[in-house]
Amino acid sequence: MVQLLQPGMIAPPFTTTDILGNPVALESYRGRKVLLSFFRFSACAVCNLRVHQFIGRYPQWKREGMDVIALFESPIANMRTYVGAQNAPFSLVADPTAALYDLYGIESSEEKVKATLADPRTKEFIAEAAAAGFELTPENDSNFQRIPAEFLIDENGIVRLAHYSRLITDHLELAVIDRFAAGQ
């Protein structure tokens, strides 16, 4: 059993590249706050809606000293086709082998996927994603059972909030992220 990260723990360091080939090393963000988001796969409509929401808030977050790193359990080619088409102003990272997912204890759960599909609010999320231009799209060889997680990491690399989602549609409230970015 993997130990889940808790507030006060040091965020596990990693070094990788984003889908544009730029280096991404968590240590290089010291002195800035980080929203580290683990998504499902790059064609996931709900995940793309969330990235779309982040893009809208990112200019303010950046001014307030917070960066975003968004990870997907997808190959780079799929990332470029799907979520990469949004041209996010922050790092999008392909982790098709789920090495970073394992490092952070991000789970796969058939039960949570079933619970998401049974949740009546899921239809609202799907409709909102479709209205924003993100249709339900299967992605070959994707891990359909992956459950998202989000971490707020302070300027010293300390996890201040670890959110392991209960459902695919369960994310940190944007207002919580806004307050963290603002230093509140």
Secondary structure as UniProt FT lines:
FT   TURN            7..8
FT   STRAND          15..17
FT   TURN            19..20
FT   STRAND          23..25
FT   HELIX           26..29
FT   TURN            30..31
FT   STRAND          33..38
FT   TURN            42..43
FT   HELIX           45..63
FT   TURN            64..65
FT   STRAND          66..72
FT   HELIX           76..81
FT   HELIX           83..86
FT   STRAND          91..94
FT   TURN            96..97
FT   HELIX           99..103
FT   TURN            104..105
FT   HELIX           110..118
FT   TURN            120..121
FT   HELIX           122..131
FT   TURN            132..133
FT   TURN            140..141
FT   TURN            144..145
FT   STRAND          149..153
FT   TURN            155..156
FT   STRAND          158..164
FT   TURN            168..169
FT   HELIX           174..181
FT   TURN            182..183
//
